């Protein structure tokens, strides 16, 4: 769910929840009541978005994930670009380092991360493993121009 939408549709959708897992992404709309975050299973943000929600800055994505989790989501993932991602969930905290790659274009990296994460969670993959795969998927995406992965044409 895109949390940067106006508050009314976000609140309405969450109050009529039908999905087994609800993943919220992006900085919430400035007028969105932070109590909405309590209805999320997983909040996924990058470090800049985390800082905007928390109204402070931190260079430590683990600390940001822990602080964001206190706002109500069952789990929080803070992506940190070339450093991978950090997460906090009921079983603790952790990190998923990114492989070293040559970044060409970051367009679509977050979408690839979220798509991979949602797919693995739908397959009942444990959250830490799903995050690791999502980090790898995002890292693969940045090695190409544009928001796609080139296909082999040979």
ABEGO torsion letter per residue (X at the ends): XBAABBAAAAAAAAAABABABBBBBEBBBAABBAAAAAABABBBBBAAAAAAAAGBBBABAAAAAAAAAAAGBABBBBBAEAAEBBBBBAAEBBBBBBBBBBBABABGAAAAAAAAAAAAAAAGBBAAAAAAAAAAAAAAAAABBEBBBBBBAX
